């Protein structure tokens, strides 16, 4: 059986690209890789990509010179977690406070990891997680 290496992309569907892009670039400090009228792609730690799609803009097949991308879309408040170093958690808390981002929850995991939860402009639940929350992380 061939192995999967990692999750390469995570997609969130947003009501408006401009505020979502601003949040992820300015608050989450994610560098922009690509943007057009229906999506923006942001680099996450040089290892994965966060895709922000304008909700409803991906309901038709996209035809590219190299092939096609089938339709997809999503609704509701989605959850995604970003891995951070344990020693960076206090700095992230201070950074979020400077941006008036309310912390909705905190969890101390049995394996020693810690999670911090807050919302993006589309009310998606964002988690910052330190090592020790999963056997694999």
C-alpha positions as CSV (number, residue, x, y, z in Angstrom):
1,X,0.0,0.0,0.0
2,X,1.4,3.4,-0.9
3,X,1.8,5.8,2.0
4,X,0.4,9.3,2.5
5,X,3.1,11.8,3.5
6,X,1.0,14.6,5.1
7,X,-2.0,16.9,4.6
8,X,-0.9,19.4,1.9
9,X,-3.9,21.7,1.7
10,X,-6.7,22.7,4.0
11,X,-9.6,24.7,2.6
12,X,-11.9,27.1,4.4
13,X,-14.9,28.7,2.6
14,X,-15.4,32.4,3.4
15,X,-18.1,35.0,2.9
16,X,-15.7,37.6,1.7
17,X,-12.0,37.1,0.7
18,X,-10.7,40.5,1.7
19,X,-11.3,40.3,5.5
20,X,-10.4,36.6,5.6
21,X,-7.2,37.2,3.7
22,X,-6.4,40.2,6.0
23,X,-6.9,38.0,9.1
24,X,-4.7,35.2,7.9
25,X,-2.0,37.4,6.6
26,X,-1.9,40.0,9.4
27,X,-3.1,38.1,12.5
28,X,-1.9,34.6,11.6
29,X,1.2,35.8,9.8
30,X,0.7,33.5,6.8
31,X,2.6,34.6,3.6
32,X,0.4,34.8,0.4
33,X,1.3,32.3,-2.3
34,X,-1.5,33.1,-4.8
35,X,-4.7,35.1,-5.0
36,X,-7.5,35.7,-7.5
37,X,-11.2,36.6,-7.3
38,X,-12.3,33.2,-6.0
39,X,-9.4,32.1,-3.7
40,X,-6.2,32.9,-2.0
41,X,-3.5,30.4,-1.0
42,X,-1.4,31.0,2.1
43,X,1.9,29.3,3.1
44,X,1.7,27.5,6.5
45,X,5.2,26.9,7.8
46,X,6.7,26.1,4.4
47,X,5.0,22.6,4.6
48,X,1.3,23.1,3.9
49,X,-1.1,25.5,2.3
50,X,-4.3,27.1,3.6
51,X,-6.8,27.8,0.8
52,X,-9.5,30.4,1.4
53,X,-12.2,30.0,-1.2
54,X,-15.0,32.5,-1.7
55,X,-18.1,30.5,-0.7
56,X,-20.1,29.4,-3.7
57,X,-17.3,30.2,-6.2
58,X,-16.2,26.6,-6.6
59,X,-19.5,24.9,-7.6
60,X,-18.4,24.4,-11.2
61,X,-15.5,22.5,-12.7
62,X,-12.4,24.7,-13.1
63,X,-10.6,24.2,-16.4
64,X,-6.9,24.8,-16.4
65,X,-4.3,24.4,-19.1
66,X,-3.1,21.2,-17.3
67,X,-6.5,19.7,-16.4
68,X,-9.6,20.2,-14.4
69,X,-10.5,20.7,-10.7
70,X,-13.9,19.1,-9.8
71,X,-16.5,21.2,-8.0
72,X,-16.3,21.5,-4.2
73,X,-17.7,23.8,-1.5
74,X,-18.4,23.8,2.3
75,X,-20.6,25.5,4.7
76,X,-20.7,26.0,8.5
77,X,-18.1,26.7,11.1
78,X,-15.1,24.5,10.3
79,X,-12.3,23.7,12.6
80,X,-8.6,23.8,11.8
81,X,-5.5,23.6,14.0
82,X,-2.1,25.1,13.5
83,X,1.0,23.5,15.1
84,X,3.1,25.9,17.2
85,X,6.1,25.4,19.5
86,X,5.2,25.2,23.2
87,X,7.5,28.1,24.0
88,X,5.6,30.3,21.5
89,X,2.2,29.9,23.2
90,X,2.5,33.0,25.5
91,X,3.7,35.1,22.5
92,X,0.7,34.0,20.5
93,X,-1.6,34.8,23.3
94,X,-0.2,38.4,23.5
95,X,-0.3,38.7,19.7
96,X,-4.0,37.7,19.6
97,X,-4.8,40.1,22.4
98,X,-3.1,43.0,20.5
99,X,-5.4,42.2,17.6
100,X,-8.5,42.0,19.9
101,X,-9.0,38.3,19.2
102,X,-11.1,36.7,22.0
103,X,-9.8,33.4,23.3
104,X,-12.8,31.0,23.4
105,X,-11.2,28.0,25.0
106,X,-8.1,26.4,26.3
107,X,-7.2,22.8,26.8
108,X,-4.4,21.1,28.6
109,X,-4.1,17.6,27.0
110,X,-3.0,14.4,28.9
111,X,0.1,14.0,26.7
112,X,1.3,17.5,27.8
113,X,0.1,19.6,24.8
114,X,-1.9,22.7,25.1
115,X,-4.5,24.2,22.8
116,X,-5.8,27.7,22.4
117,X,-9.1,28.3,20.5
118,X,-10.5,31.4,18.8
119,X,-12.5,32.5,15.7
120,X,-11.7,33.9,12.4
121,X,-13.9,36.5,10.6
122,X,-16.1,33.7,9.3
123,X,-16.5,32.1,12.7
124,X,-14.4,29.1,11.8
125,X,-12.8,27.7,15.0
126,X,-9.0,28.1,14.9
127,X,-6.8,26.2,17.2
128,X,-3.1,26.8,18.1
129,X,-1.7,23.5,19.3
130,X,1.6,22.7,21.0
131,X,3.3,19.2,20.8
132,X,1.7,16.6,23.0
133,X,-1.9,16.6,21.9
134,X,-1.7,13.4,19.7
135,X,0.5,10.4,19.7
136,X,1.7,11.7,16.3
137,X,2.2,15.3,17.5
